[in-house]
Amino acid sequence: MPLEAPQLDERRFEDILREAQLRIPRYAPEWTDFNESDPGITLVQLFAWLTEMMLYQMNRVPERNYIKFLQLLGIELQPAQSATVHLEIQANPKAPQVQSIPPRTPVQGQPPEGDPVVFETLAGLDLIQPPLESLQVFDGAAFTDVTELNQSQETSFPPFGWLAPIGSALYLGFTFDSEAPNDRPFPQQMRFRVFLPSKSLAGVPVSCNQQQQAPAPPVKLVWEYRPQSDPTRWRRLNVFKDESVAFTREGYILVEGPKNAQPTREGKDTENDRYWLRVRLAENSYPAGRIPEIDFIRPNTIEAENLSTISNEILGVSEGFPDEIFTLEKRPVRGESLELATIELIGTKENEETWTRVDDFLASGPEDRHFTLNDNKGEIRFGNGRRGLIPPAGTEIIARAYRAGGGAAGNLPVATTWNLATAIVGAGEVTSERPATGGRDEQQVKDLKAIAPRLLRSRDRAITREDFAVLASQAGEVRKATSIPLAHPDHPGVDVPGAVTVVIVPDADPQDLAPKPSADLIDRVCQYLDKRRPITTELYVKGPEYKQIKVEARVEANAYAAFDTVARDVVRTINEYLDPLGRKTKTTSAADSTSDGWKFGLELFPTSLFSVIAQVKDVVAVTYLAIRVDGQPHEMNKPVTLALDGLVSSAPDHEIAVVPSVDR
């Protein structure tokens, strides 16, 4: 049986007050007025209230001991995680000069509601000055203008046509301005990002095996431009990096910029001279059924993270005591980014020393310049002289640089207004086609206590089936997870030795009846688990497979009830019963919102819906009930079976008919 911490004293205010009042006749028989208006009763109530407060603090002793034991074992709260977003930074085509965007450039996002949030770019960006205004697809026989499809979301198109034969190409047309002051419109390195339809990526299995190289492109693509020396021919450009794997994945493409591009007229765009780049399919063919289809392609796109860089922060002066603690101003802290130094004045010269962060002082010697960092609190701790050097008295402690930030506040919507926080010559409007995702607040103590026993068993290593599920829930905004041993996404129903598939469900709004993890969340979980899996394990992460349940029912309700309200309550109750995450609507009390939702692989017995509907207020009877599974009728006497990675989800269009109840 599980051990439960005892309640040291279970008495409450009413119990203490009653016990005190029962003692009055024995110790003060002359006291006969027990009304609340009596001053003596008021004093007794005050005594009972103070005693209850003392008992409350005393009952917290087991909880404090529990937390202290976790700290001794090195288990801390998971720090806040930072959101990421892909930003497109446009250039001013009239600017005589365009500066590059340096790494860690601050960008401020102002959501429609709430305070602004600061992000930083993760890499440098050389801006393409002319805007991308025309896009055409050559399918080997004819040109198709896809400019409008590329400008809007959720209107995908094949970049090489639906058959993608050798010689097909995607043409990118940039504005040509003969009066532009800049004689080189393209930088030495151009950066593009390919966006795939977001719905097609949600929940798709991803391999997490770090030792595997990126998959080889199924075809050979060539980037070309028309040079001024011979505009009748195309000249090739070097491709430095292609994360999209020939437009089959979402990612960045880094291409050499043309030095002397000649404006021409191509395809159906016969009215304007433009700088044209084309991506041509030169060799091989895409496998059948794997012709790429993209949502849009964007130049001048860079990834930004919800972190801020702080430089040269003075933390204080060492007093030469063991185990000294200094606190950073901003937190939570991205631990690996902290650069700590001490400055000691020797005579008239300043001697600066760099210190190294360690997890603990167990392997530190008396002369090692080591320190530990609590990411959540931003606390820096030095050694005690035996394990870790003590900074000499009078030494100034300086954080040369560190990055801080994160939290769910960084998950900004598409409607966010973005602006560069520092002026960049030639840089213009900043936009984002997709929302910022991946932000999560610091872990709550109650959540850590709930999974602490499983964390102790796993010891930050994924060995057993339960280890993979527990660690996956620590990697991001994952609400629930499970792992399936011997399961390979490419070989369903076949046991594959060494393979493990982790299935995750994201924390989502109750309006999302069948939440699936985004590609970014799957990648985040992959990176977290890849460091903790056995080297021989072939690991995959994916979203769940849902079976949608639609309920058709006729219920009898009390004649005085509002039938529309009863129907809405029935639908709400069905949605909560079938919800994969056990989420509750705002009309449900918080005390009832602790369910973990539907379990992976758990069968649904349709007859259980009778009792679910019957519990709704004012419902007298359920006279008819039928269900549809993924749109198909299902027999009421047969369970709805699910695979090990399967969950049920509620359909958005239940059909509930409410009729008045009559005496028969």
C-alpha positions as CSV (number, residue, x, y, z in Angstrom):
1,M,0.0,0.0,0.0
2,P,1.2,3.6,-0.7
3,L,2.5,5.5,2.3
4,E,0.5,8.6,3.2
5,A,1.8,11.4,5.4
6,P,-0.3,11.5,8.6
7,Q,-2.3,14.6,9.6
8,L,-0.7,15.5,12.9
9,D,-3.8,17.2,14.2
10,E,-7.1,17.1,12.3
11,R,-9.0,19.5,14.4
12,R,-10.6,22.5,12.7
13,F,-11.9,25.8,14.0
14,E,-15.3,24.4,14.8
15,D,-13.9,21.5,16.7
16,I,-11.6,23.7,18.8
17,L,-14.4,26.1,19.5
18,R,-16.8,23.3,20.6
19,E,-14.1,21.8,22.9
20,A,-13.5,25.1,24.6
21,Q,-17.2,25.8,25.1
22,L,-17.7,22.3,26.6
23,R,-15.0,23.1,29.2
24,I,-16.7,26.4,30.3
25,P,-19.2,24.8,32.8
26,R,-16.4,22.9,34.5
27,Y,-13.9,25.7,34.9
28,A,-16.2,28.7,35.0
29,P,-19.7,27.6,36.2
30,E,-20.8,31.2,36.7
31,W,-20.4,31.8,32.9
32,T,-23.9,31.1,31.5
33,D,-24.1,33.4,28.4
34,F,-22.9,31.4,25.4
35,N,-24.3,33.8,22.7
36,E,-21.9,35.0,20.1
37,S,-22.5,38.6,21.2
38,D,-20.8,37.8,24.6
39,P,-17.3,39.2,24.8
40,G,-16.0,36.0,26.4
41,I,-17.3,33.9,23.4
42,T,-15.5,36.3,21.1
43,L,-12.2,35.7,23.0
44,V,-12.8,31.9,22.7
45,Q,-13.4,32.3,19.0
46,L,-10.2,34.2,18.6
47,F,-8.3,31.5,20.6
48,A,-9.8,28.8,18.3
49,W,-8.8,30.7,15.2
50,L,-5.2,31.2,16.4
51,T,-4.9,27.6,17.4
52,E,-6.2,26.5,14.0
53,M,-3.4,28.6,12.3
54,M,-0.8,26.9,14.5
55,L,-2.1,23.5,13.7
56,Y,-2.1,24.3,10.0
57,Q,1.6,25.2,10.2
58,M,2.4,22.1,12.2
59,N,0.6,19.9,9.7
60,R,2.9,21.3,7.0
61,V,6.0,19.8,8.6
62,P,5.6,16.4,6.7
63,E,5.3,18.3,3.5
64,R,8.4,20.4,4.3
65,N,10.3,17.2,5.1
66,Y,9.2,15.7,1.8
67,I,10.5,18.7,-0.1
68,K,13.8,18.7,1.8
69,F,14.3,15.0,1.0
70,L,13.7,15.8,-2.7
71,Q,16.3,18.5,-2.5
72,L,18.8,16.2,-0.9
73,L,18.3,13.7,-3.7
74,G,18.9,16.5,-6.3
75,I,15.4,16.7,-7.6
76,E,14.4,20.3,-8.3
77,L,11.5,22.0,-10.0
78,Q,11.7,22.0,-13.8
79,P,12.6,25.6,-14.8
80,A,10.4,27.7,-17.1
81,Q,10.8,26.8,-20.8
82,S,11.1,29.5,-23.4
83,A,8.9,29.8,-26.5
84,T,10.2,30.0,-30.0
85,V,8.9,31.7,-33.1
86,H,9.9,32.1,-36.7
87,L,10.0,35.8,-37.7
88,E,10.2,37.3,-41.2
89,I,12.2,40.6,-41.2
90,Q,11.5,42.7,-44.3
91,A,14.0,45.1,-45.7
92,N,13.5,48.7,-47.0
93,P,13.9,48.5,-50.8
94,K,14.7,52.2,-50.9
95,A,17.5,52.1,-48.3
96,P,21.0,52.9,-49.6
97,Q,22.4,50.3,-47.2
98,V,21.1,47.4,-45.3
99,Q,22.7,46.1,-42.2
100,S,22.8,42.5,-41.1
101,I,20.7,41.4,-38.2
102,P,23.2,40.2,-35.6
103,P,22.6,37.1,-33.3
104,R,20.6,37.8,-30.1
105,T,19.0,40.9,-31.6
106,P,16.0,41.7,-29.2
107,V,12.6,41.7,-30.8
108,Q,9.5,42.8,-28.9
109,G,6.1,41.1,-29.4
110,Q,3.0,42.9,-28.4
111,P,0.0,40.5,-28.2
112,P,-3.6,41.8,-28.6
113,E,-4.0,41.6,-24.8
114,G,-1.4,41.7,-22.1
115,D,2.2,43.0,-21.7
116,P,4.9,42.9,-24.4
117,V,7.2,40.0,-24.5
118,V,10.9,40.1,-25.5
119,F,12.5,37.6,-27.8
120,E,16.0,37.3,-29.2
121,T,17.1,36.0,-32.6
122,L,19.2,32.8,-32.4
123,A,21.4,33.5,-35.5
124,G,22.6,36.3,-37.7
125,L,20.6,37.2,-40.8
126,D,21.6,39.0,-44.0
127,L,18.6,40.7,-45.5
128,I,17.5,40.3,-49.1
129,Q,16.6,43.9,-50.0
130,P,14.0,43.5,-52.8
131,P,10.7,42.0,-51.7
132,L,9.5,38.6,-53.0
133,E,6.4,39.6,-55.1
134,S,5.9,36.7,-57.6
135,L,6.0,33.0,-57.4
136,Q,5.5,30.5,-60.3
137,V,5.6,26.8,-60.6
138,F,6.8,25.1,-63.8
139,D,5.6,21.5,-63.9
140,G,7.6,20.6,-67.0
141,A,4.9,21.7,-69.5
142,A,3.4,25.0,-68.3
143,F,3.7,27.8,-65.7
144,T,1.3,28.3,-62.9
145,D,1.1,31.5,-60.9
146,V,1.0,30.6,-57.2
147,T,1.7,34.1,-55.7
148,E,-1.6,34.3,-54.0
149,L,-1.4,30.7,-52.6
150,N,2.0,31.6,-51.2
151,Q,0.7,34.7,-49.5
152,S,-2.0,33.1,-47.4
153,Q,-1.9,30.3,-45.0
154,E,-3.7,26.9,-45.3
155,T,-3.6,27.2,-49.1
156,S,-0.9,24.7,-50.0
157,F,0.6,24.1,-53.4
158,P,3.2,21.7,-54.9
159,P,6.4,23.6,-55.6
160,F,7.3,21.3,-58.6
161,G,3.8,20.5,-59.8
162,W,1.7,17.5,-59.0
163,L,3.9,15.1,-61.0
164,A,7.3,16.8,-60.2
165,P,9.1,15.5,-63.4
166,I,12.8,16.2,-63.9
167,G,13.1,19.8,-65.1
168,S,10.2,21.2,-63.1
169,A,11.0,24.2,-61.0
170,L,9.8,26.8,-58.6
171,Y,10.5,30.4,-59.7
172,L,11.0,33.2,-57.1
173,G,10.6,36.7,-58.5
174,F,12.0,39.7,-56.6
175,T,11.2,43.3,-57.3
176,F,13.6,45.1,-59.6
177,D,13.9,48.9,-59.1
178,S,16.2,50.6,-61.5
179,E,16.4,53.6,-59.2
180,A,17.4,51.5,-56.1
181,P,20.5,53.1,-54.4
182,N,22.0,49.7,-53.5
183,D,23.9,48.1,-56.4
184,R,23.9,44.7,-54.8
185,P,20.3,43.7,-53.7
186,F,21.2,40.2,-52.6
187,P,23.6,39.3,-49.7
188,Q,26.3,36.7,-49.8
189,Q,24.0,34.3,-48.0
190,M,20.3,34.1,-48.5
191,R,18.0,32.5,-45.9
192,F,14.6,31.0,-46.7
193,R,12.3,28.9,-44.7
194,V,9.9,26.3,-46.1
195,F,6.6,26.0,-44.1
196,L,4.5,22.9,-44.6
197,P,0.8,22.8,-43.8
198,S,0.6,22.8,-40.0
199,K,-2.2,20.2,-39.8
200,S,-0.2,17.8,-41.8
201,L,2.7,17.9,-39.3
202,A,0.7,17.6,-36.1
203,G,1.3,14.2,-34.5
204,V,3.5,12.8,-37.3
205,P,6.1,10.4,-36.0
206,V,9.6,11.7,-35.7
207,S,12.8,9.6,-35.2
208,C,14.8,10.8,-32.2
209,N,18.0,8.8,-32.9
210,Q,20.8,11.3,-32.7
211,Q,23.4,9.0,-34.2
212,Q,21.4,8.8,-37.5
213,Q,22.4,11.4,-40.1
214,A,19.8,13.6,-41.7
215,P,17.9,11.7,-44.4
216,A,19.3,12.0,-47.9
217,P,17.2,14.1,-50.2
218,P,15.1,11.9,-52.5
219,V,16.0,14.2,-55.5
220,K,18.7,16.7,-56.4
221,L,17.6,20.3,-56.5
222,V,19.6,23.1,-58.1
223,W,19.3,26.8,-57.2
224,E,20.0,29.1,-60.2
225,Y,19.9,32.7,-61.4
226,R,20.4,34.7,-64.6
227,P,23.7,36.5,-64.6
228,Q,24.3,39.9,-66.3
229,S,27.1,38.4,-68.3
230,D,24.7,36.0,-70.2
231,P,21.0,36.5,-69.3
232,T,20.0,33.8,-71.7
233,R,21.5,31.1,-69.4
234,W,21.0,30.1,-65.8
235,R,24.0,30.0,-63.4
236,R,24.1,27.7,-60.4
237,L,24.2,28.9,-56.7
238,N,25.8,27.0,-53.9
239,V,23.4,25.6,-51.3
240,F,25.1,25.7,-47.8
241,K,22.3,24.0,-45.9
242,D,18.9,22.5,-46.6
243,E,16.9,21.5,-43.5
244,S,13.8,21.0,-45.7
245,V,15.4,17.9,-47.3
246,A,14.3,19.0,-50.8
247,F,11.0,20.6,-49.6
248,T,9.9,17.4,-47.9
249,R,10.3,18.8,-44.4
250,E,9.8,22.2,-42.7
251,G,13.1,24.0,-42.2
252,Y,15.6,26.6,-43.3
253,I,17.5,26.7,-46.6
254,L,20.8,28.7,-46.8
255,V,21.8,29.6,-50.3
256,E,24.6,31.7,-51.9
257,G,23.4,35.1,-53.0
258,P,23.9,36.1,-56.7
259,K,26.5,38.8,-57.2
260,N,25.3,40.2,-60.6
261,A,21.7,39.1,-61.2
262,Q,20.1,40.3,-64.3
263,P,16.4,41.3,-64.2
264,T,14.3,39.4,-66.8
265,R,10.7,38.3,-67.5
266,E,9.8,34.7,-66.9
267,G,6.8,32.5,-67.4
268,K,3.4,34.2,-67.1
269,D,4.9,37.3,-65.5
270,T,5.6,39.2,-68.8
271,E,4.8,42.7,-67.7
272,N,7.6,43.4,-65.1
273,D,11.3,42.9,-65.0
274,R,12.3,41.0,-61.9
275,Y,15.3,39.3,-60.3
276,W,14.4,35.6,-60.7
277,L,15.8,32.7,-58.8
278,R,14.6,29.2,-59.5
279,V,14.8,25.9,-57.7
280,R,15.0,23.2,-60.4
281,L,14.6,19.4,-60.0
282,A,17.7,18.2,-61.7
283,E,18.0,14.5,-60.9
284,N,15.9,11.5,-59.7
285,S,12.2,11.6,-58.8
286,Y,10.1,11.8,-55.7
287,P,8.7,8.4,-54.5
288,A,5.1,7.8,-55.5
289,G,2.7,9.5,-53.2
290,R,5.5,11.7,-51.7
291,I,5.3,14.7,-54.0
292,P,6.1,17.7,-51.7
293,E,3.3,20.1,-50.9
294,I,4.2,23.3,-49.0
295,D,2.1,26.0,-47.3
296,F,4.4,28.8,-48.2
297,I,8.1,29.8,-48.5
298,R,9.5,33.0,-46.9
299,P,12.8,34.8,-47.3
300,N,14.6,36.7,-44.5
301,T,13.2,34.4,-41.8
302,I,15.0,33.8,-38.5
303,E,14.1,31.8,-35.4
304,A,13.8,33.8,-32.1
305,E,13.5,32.6,-28.5
306,N,11.8,34.1,-25.5
307,L,15.0,35.0,-23.7
308,S,16.9,38.2,-22.9
309,T,20.6,38.6,-22.6
310,I,22.0,40.5,-19.6
311,S,25.6,41.6,-19.6
312,N,28.0,42.7,-16.9
313,E,25.7,42.5,-13.9
314,I,27.5,43.2,-10.6
315,L,26.2,40.6,-8.1
316,G,28.1,41.9,-5.0
317,V,31.4,41.6,-3.1
318,S,32.6,38.4,-1.5
319,E,33.1,38.4,2.3
320,G,35.3,35.3,2.2
321,F,32.8,33.0,3.9
322,P,32.1,29.4,3.0
323,D,29.0,28.6,0.9
324,E,28.4,32.2,-0.1
325,I,25.3,32.8,-2.2
326,F,24.7,35.6,-4.8
327,T,21.4,36.1,-6.7
328,L,21.0,37.2,-10.3
329,E,18.5,39.9,-10.9
330,K,16.6,38.2,-13.8
331,R,15.3,34.7,-13.6
332,P,14.7,31.9,-14.4
333,V,18.2,31.6,-15.9
334,R,19.3,29.5,-18.9
335,G,22.1,27.8,-17.0
336,E,24.5,27.1,-19.8
337,S,24.5,30.7,-20.9
338,L,26.0,32.1,-17.6
339,E,29.5,33.5,-17.8
340,L,30.7,34.2,-14.3
341,A,33.9,36.1,-13.4
342,T,35.5,37.6,-10.3
343,I,37.7,40.7,-10.1
344,E,40.3,41.0,-7.4
345,L,42.3,44.2,-6.8
346,I,46.0,43.3,-6.3
347,G,47.9,46.4,-5.7
348,T,46.9,48.8,-8.5
349,K,46.0,46.0,-10.9
350,E,42.7,44.2,-11.4
351,N,43.0,40.4,-11.7
352,E,40.0,38.8,-13.4
353,E,39.3,35.1,-13.1
354,T,36.7,33.0,-14.9
355,W,34.7,30.4,-12.9
356,T,33.1,27.2,-14.1
357,R,29.6,25.9,-13.3
358,V,29.2,22.4,-11.9
359,D,26.2,20.4,-10.8
360,D,27.7,19.9,-7.3
361,F,31.0,20.2,-5.4
362,L,31.5,16.4,-4.9
363,A,34.4,16.3,-7.3
364,S,35.7,19.9,-6.6
365,G,39.0,20.5,-5.0
366,P,40.0,23.4,-2.7
367,E,41.6,25.3,-5.6
368,D,38.9,24.7,-8.2
369,R,37.0,27.8,-9.3
370,H,33.6,26.1,-9.3
371,F,30.1,27.3,-8.6
372,T,26.6,25.9,-8.7
373,L,23.5,27.6,-10.1
374,N,19.8,27.2,-9.2
375,D,18.2,28.0,-12.5
376,N,14.8,28.8,-11.0
377,K,15.9,31.1,-8.2
378,G,19.0,32.5,-10.0
379,E,21.1,31.6,-7.0
380,I,24.9,31.2,-7.4
381,R,26.7,29.3,-4.7
382,F,30.4,29.0,-4.1
383,G,32.4,26.3,-2.4
384,N,33.4,26.0,1.3
385,G,37.2,25.9,0.8
386,R,37.5,22.1,1.0
387,R,35.2,21.4,-2.0
388,G,35.4,24.4,-4.2
389,L,37.4,27.6,-3.9
390,I,36.1,30.5,-1.8
391,P,36.4,33.8,-3.6
392,P,38.8,36.0,-1.5
393,A,37.2,38.7,0.6
394,G,36.8,41.9,-1.3
395,T,36.5,40.2,-4.6
396,E,33.8,41.6,-6.9
397,I,31.4,39.0,-8.4
398,I,30.3,39.8,-12.0
399,A,27.9,38.0,-14.3
400,R,29.5,38.8,-17.6
401,A,26.6,37.5,-19.6
402,Y,23.6,35.2,-19.1
403,R,20.2,34.7,-20.6
404,A,16.9,34.7,-18.7
405,G,13.3,34.4,-19.4
406,G,10.7,31.9,-20.5
407,G,7.2,30.9,-19.4
408,A,3.8,30.4,-20.9
409,A,3.5,34.1,-21.5
410,G,5.8,33.7,-24.5
411,N,3.2,31.6,-26.4
412,L,2.1,34.6,-28.5
413,P,-0.6,34.3,-31.2
414,V,-0.3,35.1,-34.8
415,A,-2.0,38.5,-34.3
416,T,1.0,39.7,-32.3
417,T,2.6,42.9,-33.4
418,W,6.4,42.6,-33.7
419,N,9.1,45.3,-33.6
420,L,12.9,45.3,-33.5
421,A,13.9,46.6,-30.1
422,T,17.1,48.0,-31.5
423,A,17.4,50.1,-34.7
424,I,18.9,48.3,-37.7
425,V,19.6,50.3,-40.8
426,G,17.5,49.2,-43.7
427,A,15.3,46.8,-41.6
428,G,11.6,47.2,-41.9
429,E,8.4,45.4,-40.8
430,V,8.7,42.2,-38.6
431,T,5.9,39.6,-39.0
432,S,5.2,36.0,-38.0
433,E,3.2,33.5,-39.9
434,R,2.9,31.0,-37.1
435,P,2.3,31.5,-33.4
436,A,5.1,31.3,-30.8
437,T,5.1,27.9,-29.1
438,G,7.0,25.9,-26.5
439,G,6.7,28.2,-23.6
440,R,5.9,26.7,-20.2
441,D,5.9,28.1,-16.7
442,E,8.0,26.7,-13.9
443,Q,6.8,23.4,-12.6
444,Q,4.5,23.5,-9.6
445,V,5.4,21.8,-6.3
446,K,2.3,19.7,-6.4
447,D,3.1,18.4,-9.9
448,L,6.7,17.5,-8.8
449,K,5.4,15.7,-5.7
450,A,3.0,13.7,-7.9
451,I,5.8,12.3,-10.1
452,A,8.7,12.4,-7.7
453,P,8.6,8.6,-7.0
454,R,8.7,7.8,-10.7
455,L,11.6,10.3,-11.2
456,L,13.5,8.5,-8.5
457,R,13.0,5.2,-10.2
458,S,14.1,6.5,-13.6
459,R,17.0,8.6,-12.2
460,D,16.9,10.8,-15.3
461,R,17.5,7.7,-17.6
462,A,14.8,6.2,-19.8
463,I,15.0,2.4,-19.3
464,T,11.6,1.1,-18.6
465,R,8.3,1.8,-20.3
466,E,7.3,4.1,-17.5
467,D,10.6,6.0,-17.6
468,F,10.0,7.1,-21.2
469,A,6.4,8.4,-20.3
470,V,7.5,10.2,-17.2
471,L,10.5,11.9,-18.8
472,A,8.4,12.9,-21.9
473,S,6.0,14.8,-19.6
474,Q,9.0,16.8,-18.3
475,A,10.2,17.9,-21.7
476,G,7.6,20.5,-22.6
477,E,3.9,21.4,-22.5
478,V,3.0,17.7,-22.5
479,R,-0.2,16.9,-20.6
480,K,0.0,13.1,-20.8
481,A,2.3,10.5,-22.4
482,T,2.7,6.8,-22.8
483,S,5.3,4.6,-24.4
484,I,4.9,1.4,-26.5
485,P,7.8,-1.0,-26.5
486,L,8.7,-2.9,-29.7
487,A,6.6,-0.5,-31.7
488,H,7.9,1.1,-34.9
489,P,5.7,3.7,-36.8
490,D,6.7,2.3,-40.2
491,H,5.8,-1.3,-39.2
492,P,2.4,-1.2,-37.4
493,G,1.4,-4.4,-35.7
494,V,4.9,-5.9,-36.0
495,D,7.2,-6.3,-33.0
496,V,10.5,-4.5,-33.8
497,P,13.2,-5.4,-31.2
498,G,14.9,-2.3,-29.8
499,A,12.2,0.1,-31.0
500,V,10.2,2.3,-28.6
501,T,7.4,4.7,-29.6
502,V,6.5,7.5,-27.2
503,V,3.0,9.0,-27.7
504,I,2.3,12.5,-26.3
505,V,-0.7,14.7,-25.9
506,P,-0.2,18.4,-25.5
507,D,-1.8,20.7,-23.0
508,A,-4.5,22.3,-25.0
509,D,-7.6,24.5,-24.7
510,P,-10.9,22.6,-23.9
511,Q,-12.3,23.7,-27.2
512,D,-9.7,21.5,-29.0
513,L,-11.5,18.1,-28.7
514,A,-8.7,16.1,-30.2
515,P,-5.4,17.8,-29.4
516,K,-2.3,16.7,-31.3
517,P,1.3,17.8,-30.6
518,S,2.9,20.3,-33.0
519,A,6.1,19.4,-34.9
520,D,8.0,21.8,-32.7
521,L,6.8,20.1,-29.5
522,I,7.6,16.6,-30.9
523,D,11.1,17.9,-31.7
524,R,11.5,19.3,-28.2
525,V,10.5,16.0,-26.6
526,C,12.8,14.1,-29.0
527,Q,15.8,16.2,-28.0
528,Y,15.0,15.7,-24.3
529,L,14.6,11.9,-24.6
530,D,17.5,11.4,-26.9
531,K,20.0,12.3,-24.2
532,R,18.4,9.9,-21.8
533,R,17.7,6.8,-23.8
534,P,20.0,3.7,-24.1
535,I,22.2,3.9,-27.2
536,T,20.7,0.7,-28.6
537,T,17.1,2.0,-28.5
538,E,15.5,3.2,-31.7
539,L,13.2,5.9,-30.4
540,Y,10.2,7.6,-32.0
541,V,7.8,10.3,-30.8
542,K,4.3,10.9,-32.2
543,G,0.8,12.0,-31.4
544,P,-2.1,9.8,-30.5
545,E,-4.5,8.2,-32.9
546,Y,-8.1,9.3,-32.2
547,K,-11.4,7.7,-32.8
548,Q,-14.1,10.3,-33.0
549,I,-17.3,9.5,-31.1
550,K,-20.6,11.1,-32.2
551,V,-23.6,10.6,-29.9
552,E,-27.2,10.7,-31.1
553,A,-29.7,10.6,-28.2
554,R,-33.2,11.5,-27.2
555,V,-33.7,12.3,-23.6
556,E,-36.8,13.1,-21.5
557,A,-36.4,16.1,-19.2
558,N,-38.5,17.7,-16.5
559,A,-41.3,19.7,-18.0
560,Y,-40.3,22.9,-16.2
561,A,-36.7,22.7,-17.5
562,A,-35.2,24.8,-20.3
563,F,-34.7,22.3,-23.0
564,D,-31.9,24.1,-24.8
565,T,-30.0,24.3,-21.5
566,V,-30.5,20.6,-20.9
567,A,-29.2,19.8,-24.4
568,R,-26.1,22.0,-23.9
569,D,-25.5,20.4,-20.5
570,V,-25.8,16.9,-22.1
571,V,-23.3,17.8,-24.8
572,R,-20.9,19.3,-22.3
573,T,-21.1,16.2,-20.1
574,I,-20.4,13.9,-23.0
575,N,-17.5,16.0,-24.1
576,E,-16.0,15.9,-20.6
577,Y,-16.5,12.2,-20.3
578,L,-14.8,11.5,-23.7
579,D,-12.1,14.2,-23.3
580,P,-8.6,12.7,-23.7
581,L,-7.2,15.1,-21.1
582,G,-9.9,15.2,-18.5
583,R,-10.3,18.9,-19.0
584,K,-13.3,20.7,-17.5
585,T,-15.3,23.7,-18.7
586,K,-15.6,26.9,-16.8
587,T,-19.0,25.7,-15.5
588,T,-17.5,22.8,-13.7
589,S,-16.2,23.1,-10.2
590,A,-12.5,23.1,-9.7
591,A,-12.8,20.2,-7.3
592,D,-13.9,18.0,-10.2
593,S,-11.1,18.9,-12.6
594,T,-8.4,16.5,-11.4
595,S,-9.1,13.7,-13.9
596,D,-6.3,12.6,-16.2
597,G,-8.8,11.9,-19.0
598,W,-9.3,8.9,-21.2
599,K,-6.5,6.3,-20.8
600,F,-4.5,5.1,-23.8
601,G,-6.0,2.0,-25.4
602,L,-9.0,1.9,-23.0
603,E,-12.1,0.4,-24.7
604,L,-15.3,2.5,-24.8
605,F,-18.5,0.7,-23.9
606,P,-21.3,2.6,-25.6
607,T,-23.8,1.6,-22.9
608,S,-21.8,3.6,-20.4
609,L,-23.1,6.8,-22.0
610,F,-26.6,6.0,-20.6
611,S,-25.4,6.7,-17.0
612,V,-23.3,9.7,-18.1
613,I,-26.3,11.4,-19.7
614,A,-28.7,10.4,-16.9
615,Q,-26.5,12.3,-14.4
616,V,-27.3,15.7,-16.1
617,K,-29.6,18.0,-14.1
618,D,-33.3,17.8,-15.1
619,V,-32.7,14.6,-17.3
620,V,-35.3,12.0,-16.4
621,A,-34.6,9.2,-18.9
622,V,-32.6,8.4,-22.0
623,T,-35.1,6.8,-24.4
624,Y,-32.8,6.5,-27.4
625,L,-29.0,6.3,-27.8
626,A,-26.7,5.6,-30.7
627,I,-23.1,6.4,-31.6
628,R,-21.0,6.8,-34.7
629,V,-17.3,6.1,-34.7
630,D,-15.4,8.1,-37.2
631,G,-18.7,8.8,-39.0
632,Q,-19.8,5.1,-39.2
633,P,-22.6,3.6,-37.1
634,H,-21.5,1.4,-34.3
635,E,-23.4,-1.4,-32.5
636,M,-24.3,-0.5,-28.9
637,N,-23.5,-4.0,-27.6
638,K,-20.0,-4.0,-28.9
639,P,-17.1,-2.0,-27.4
640,V,-15.1,0.6,-29.3
641,T,-11.6,-0.9,-29.3
642,L,-8.5,1.2,-29.4
643,A,-4.9,0.6,-30.2
644,L,-2.2,1.1,-27.6
645,D,-1.6,4.7,-28.9
646,G,-5.4,5.3,-29.3
647,L,-7.7,7.7,-27.5
648,V,-11.3,8.7,-28.0
649,S,-12.4,12.2,-28.8
650,S,-15.8,13.8,-28.9
651,A,-17.4,14.9,-32.1
652,P,-18.3,18.6,-32.3
653,D,-21.8,17.9,-33.6
654,H,-23.7,15.6,-31.2
655,E,-27.4,15.3,-31.9
656,I,-29.4,15.6,-28.7
657,A,-33.2,15.8,-28.8
658,V,-34.9,16.8,-25.6
659,V,-38.6,16.1,-25.0
660,P,-40.8,16.7,-21.9
661,S,-41.2,13.8,-19.5
662,V,-44.8,12.6,-19.1
663,D,-46.4,10.2,-16.6
664,R,-47.3,6.9,-18.2
